[in-house]
């Protein structure tokens, strides 16, 4: 069964890679329109996350943002054929603007390493490929659940010169060594760590949120420059943006540093909140004694499917 899934995914990627980017994106948006009425997991989680993060917005505006977010995720998927299968020299042409890259190149010229904090916003695959152009880049890599896609993804992510290392002790050591030697490291700042010793609670969008400590620990240990980065989707391609981190991110106090990290992610979201991966359960690890904010979503999803009604999660 897995081999069939891999074959179908590769076929879809190949088809999308041969379409103009605008057509591939349109196909993704079309599929999102078909998906929305089904009320699946991605829809209900997206609605709940937006309810938590933007509680001040009226319900109608939250629903609109959720629809746009699902459509954006579908566009992301449909873009992967271009990003992973086409030569980088071709895909690179879709980057129509770059802002803030001089922060990185100036640091590298001064032999200072750079840690680029790349939230799940826009097309982070495009960002990773652009970093490979700026200097020696090393990033962590976890093989996909479908092992047959591994070689395709690895080749795609390294086609601009970046290096992928596994998420084990050897990979982390390689990442640390690269930054100490004045290279670039790309780290995701908004994943929920599985190991409770690998994160702490810090405010994100006004909610206590379990936040990984990897990036902050590396910044302290290496003296690297911290920069936030994302590739914002626009009509004719992408704008790659690099934003400076707050000074507090360099603090020796974990609470101060992690709060600054999350505020940096929020600053990135301010450009295109609909392009954030809201279907990810960002708030699933709660402080002791706090309620599970997703516990009721499964039954509401079943109720919508059986009655066609709008559930509480919306």
PEURBEL-V38300 format. One record per pair of residues at least 6 apart in sequence whose ideal C-beta (glycine too) atoms are under 8 Angstrom apart, sorted by the first residue. I is the first residue (numbers start at 1). GAP is how many residues later the second one is. D is the distance in whole Angstrom. If there is no record, write none. Layout:
((I	GAP	D) (I	GAP	D))
//
This chain:
((2	144	6) (2	145	7) (2	146	7) (3	145	6) (5	141	6) (6	140	5) (6	142	4) (6	143	6) (9	137	7) (9	140	6) (10	139	8) (10	142	7) (12	69	7) (13	67	6) (13	68	4) (13	71	7) (13	72	6) (13	139	8) (14	67	6) (14	71	7) (15	66	7) (16	8	4) (16	11	7) (16	62	5) (16	63	7) (16	64	7) (16	65	3) (16	66	7) (17	7	8) (17	64	3) (17	65	6) (17	67	8) (17	68	4) (17	69	6) (18	63	8) (19	8	7) (19	62	8) (21	58	7) (21	61	6) (21	73	6) (21	216	7) (22	213	8) (22	214	8) (24	54	4) (24	55	6) (24	57	7) (24	58	7) (25	50	5) (25	53	6) (25	54	7) (25	208	8) (27	51	6) (28	43	7) (28	46	4) (28	47	4) (28	48	8) (28	49	6) (28	50	3) (28	51	8) (29	42	5) (29	45	6) (29	46	6) (31	43	5) (31	47	8) (32	35	8) (32	38	5) (32	39	4) (32	41	7) (32	42	4) (33	38	8) (35	7	8) (35	8	7) (35	35	7) (35	39	8) (36	7	6) (36	31	6) (36	34	6) (38	267	7) (39	262	6) (39	265	4) (39	266	6) (39	272	8) (40	261	7) (41	238	8) (41	256	8) (41	260	7) (42	28	6) (42	31	7) (42	237	4) (43	23	7) (43	27	6) (43	236	8) (44	253	5) (44	256	6) (44	257	5) (44	267	8) (44	269	5) (45	233	7) (45	234	5) (45	235	8) (45	236	6) (45	249	7) (45	252	6) (46	20	5) (46	23	5) (46	24	6) (46	232	4) (46	233	5) (47	15	7) (47	16	7) (47	19	5) (47	266	5) (47	267	5) (48	245	7) (48	246	6) (48	249	6) (48	265	5) (49	229	5) (49	230	8) (49	231	8) (49	232	8) (49	233	6) (49	234	7) (50	7	8) (50	12	5) (50	15	5) (50	16	5) (50	19	7) (50	228	6) (51	11	6) (51	262	8) (52	153	7) (52	155	6) (52	231	6) (52	241	6) (53	152	4) (53	153	7) (53	154	7) (53	225	8) (54	7	8) (54	8	6) (54	11	7) (54	151	8) (54	219	8) (55	151	8) (57	8	7) (59	255	7) (62	252	8) (63	251	6) (65	208	7) (65	209	6) (66	212	7) (68	206	4) (69	204	8) (69	205	5) (69	206	7) (69	207	7) (69	209	5) (69	210	7) (70	209	7) (71	203	8) (72	161	7) (72	202	5) (72	203	5) (73	204	7) (73	206	6) (75	158	6) (76	47	6) (76	157	8) (79	44	6) (79	46	8) (79	47	8) (80	45	7) (80	76	8) (82	8	8) (82	9	5) (82	12	7) (83	8	6) (83	40	7) (83	42	5) (83	43	6) (83	46	7) (83	73	6) (84	41	7) (84	68	6) (84	69	7) (84	71	8) (84	72	3) (84	73	8) (85	67	8) (85	71	7) (87	72	7) (88	41	6) (88	71	5) (88	72	5) (91	35	8) (91	38	7) (92	37	8) (92	38	8) (92	41	8) (92	68	8) (93	144	8) (94	32	7) (94	142	8) (94	143	4) (94	144	6) (95	31	7) (95	35	6) (95	136	7) (95	142	6) (95	143	5) (95	144	8) (95	145	6) (96	138	7) (96	140	6) (96	141	5) (96	142	7) (96	143	7) (97	142	4) (97	143	7) (98	32	7) (98	141	8) (98	142	5) (98	143	8) (98	144	8) (99	140	7) (99	141	7) (99	142	5) (99	143	7) (100	127	7) (100	141	6) (100	142	3) (100	143	6) (100	144	7) (101	33	6) (101	139	7) (101	141	6) (103	11	8) (103	122	7) (103	124	6) (103	139	6) (103	141	6) (104	10	5) (104	12	7) (104	27	8) (104	30	5) (104	31	7) (104	80	7) (104	121	8) (104	123	6) (104	138	6) (105	29	6) (105	30	7) (107	6	7) (107	7	5) (107	118	4) (108	6	7) (108	26	7) (108	27	5) (108	74	6) (108	75	8) (108	76	7) (111	71	5) (112	70	6) (112	111	7) (112	112	7) (112	113	6) (113	65	7) (113	66	4) (113	67	6) (113	68	7) (113	69	5) (113	70	6) (113	71	7) (113	72	7) (113	109	5) (113	110	8) (113	111	4) (113	112	7) (114	21	8) (114	65	7) (114	69	8) (114	70	5) (114	71	7) (114	110	6) (114	111	5) (114	112	8) (114	113	6) (115	64	6) (115	69	8) (115	70	5) (115	72	6) (115	100	6) (115	103	6) (115	104	6) (115	107	8) (115	109	5) (115	110	7) (115	111	5) (115	112	7) (116	11	8) (116	15	6) (116	68	6) (116	69	7) (116	70	5) (116	71	7) (116	111	5) (116	112	7) (116	113	5) (116	126	7) (117	70	6) (117	71	8) (117	72	4) (117	98	6) (117	109	6) (117	110	7) (117	111	5) (117	112	7) (117	128	7) (117	144	7) (117	147	6) (117	148	8) (118	6	5) (118	9	5) (118	10	7) (118	68	5) (118	69	7) (118	70	6) (118	71	7) (118	110	8) (118	111	5) (118	112	6) (119	69	7) (119	70	6) (119	71	5) (119	109	7) (119	111	6) (119	146	5) (119	149	6) (119	150	8) (119	157	7) (120	68	7) (120	70	6) (120	156	7) (120	157	4) (120	160	6) (121	109	4) (121	111	8) (121	147	5) (121	148	7) (121	151	7) (121	154	6) (121	155	5) (121	156	7) (122	108	5) (122	109	5) (122	110	5) (122	111	5) (122	116	7) (122	150	6) (122	153	5) (123	108	5) (123	110	6) (123	115	6) (124	64	8) (124	106	7) (124	107	7) (125	31	7) (125	32	7) (126	105	4) (126	112	5) (126	114	7) (127	59	8) (127	102	5) (127	103	6) (127	104	4) (127	113	6) (128	9	8) (128	11	6) (128	29	6) (128	34	6) (128	58	6) (129	28	7) (129	30	7) (129	31	4) (129	33	7) (130	30	7) (130	101	7) (130	110	5) (131	6	5) (131	8	8) (131	29	8) (131	31	6) (131	53	6) (131	55	6) (131	98	7) (132	26	8) (132	28	4) (132	29	4) (132	30	4) (133	27	6) (133	28	7) (134	50	7) (135	48	6) (135	49	5) (136	25	8) (136	27	8) (136	42	7) (136	47	4) (136	48	7) (137	24	7) (137	25	4) (137	26	7) (137	46	7) (137	47	4) (137	48	7) (137	49	6) (138	24	7) (138	25	5) (138	26	8) (138	27	6) (138	36	6) (138	37	5) (138	40	4) (138	41	8) (138	45	6) (138	46	7) (138	47	6) (138	48	8) (139	18	8) (139	23	6) (139	24	8) (139	25	6) (139	26	7) (139	36	8) (139	46	7) (139	47	4) (139	48	8) (140	24	8) (140	25	6) (140	26	7) (140	27	5) (140	31	6) (140	32	8) (140	35	6) (140	47	7) (141	13	7) (141	16	7) (141	23	4) (141	24	7) (141	25	6) (141	26	7) (141	30	8) (142	24	8) (142	25	5) (143	7	5) (144	6	6) (144	9	6) (154	10	6) (157	7	6) (158	6	6) (162	24	8) (163	15	8) (165	6	4) (165	7	8) (165	9	5) (165	10	6) (175	10	5) (175	43	7) (176	42	6) (176	45	7) (176	46	7) (178	6	8) (178	7	6) (179	6	5) (179	39	7) (179	43	5) (179	45	5) (180	42	5) (185	33	7) (185	39	7) (186	43	8) (187	27	6) (187	28	5) (187	31	7) (188	24	8) (189	22	8) (189	23	7) (189	26	5) (189	39	8) (189	72	5) (189	73	8) (189	75	7) (189	76	6) (190	14	8) (190	21	8) (190	75	6) (190	92	7) (191	21	6) (192	7	7) (192	18	6) (192	20	8) (192	89	7) (192	90	7) (192	92	6) (192	93	5) (193	6	4) (193	17	7) (193	19	5) (193	20	8) (193	21	8) (193	92	8) (196	89	8) (198	14	6) (198	15	6) (198	16	7) (199	11	5) (199	12	6) (199	13	5) (199	14	6) (199	86	7) (200	10	7) (200	11	6) (200	13	6) (200	54	6) (200	55	7) (200	58	6) (201	7	5) (201	8	7) (201	9	6) (201	10	7) (201	86	5) (202	6	7) (202	7	6) (202	9	5) (202	53	7) (202	56	4) (202	57	5) (202	59	7) (202	60	5) (203	6	7) (203	56	6) (203	59	6) (204	7	7) (204	58	4) (204	61	7) (204	62	7) (204	78	7) (205	61	6) (207	76	6) (208	78	8) (208	79	5) (208	82	7) (209	53	7) (209	73	6) (209	74	6) (210	74	8) (210	75	4) (210	76	8) (211	47	5) (211	50	7) (211	51	6) (213	41	7) (213	45	7) (215	11	8) (215	46	7) (216	33	7) (216	38	7) (216	41	4) (216	42	6) (216	45	6) (218	6	7) (219	7	5) (219	30	7) (219	31	6) (219	38	8) (220	30	7) (220	32	7) (220	37	8) (226	19	4) (226	23	5) (226	24	7) (226	38	8) (227	15	5) (227	16	7) (227	17	6) (227	18	6) (228	14	7) (228	15	4) (228	16	8) (228	17	6) (228	36	5) (228	37	7) (228	39	7) (228	40	5) (229	11	7) (229	12	7) (229	13	5) (229	14	7) (230	10	8) (230	11	6) (230	38	5) (230	41	8) (231	7	4) (231	8	7) (231	9	5) (231	10	8) (232	6	6) (232	7	5) (232	8	8) (232	9	6) (232	39	6) (232	40	5) (232	43	7) (233	39	7) (233	42	6) (241	27	8) (241	30	7) (243	21	7) (243	24	6) (243	25	6) (245	15	7) (245	16	8) (245	19	5) (246	14	4) (246	17	6) (246	18	7) (247	13	8) (248	8	5) (248	9	7) (248	11	7) (248	12	4) (249	8	6) (249	11	4) (249	12	6) (249	15	7) (250	7	7) (251	6	5) (251	9	7) (269	7	5) (281	13	6) (283	10	5) (283	11	8) (284	8	8) (284	9	8) (284	10	6) (286	6	6) (286	7	7) (296	16	7) (296	17	7) (297	16	6) (300	11	4) (300	12	6) (300	13	5) (301	10	7) (301	12	8) (303	6	7) (303	8	6) (304	6	7) (304	7	5))
//
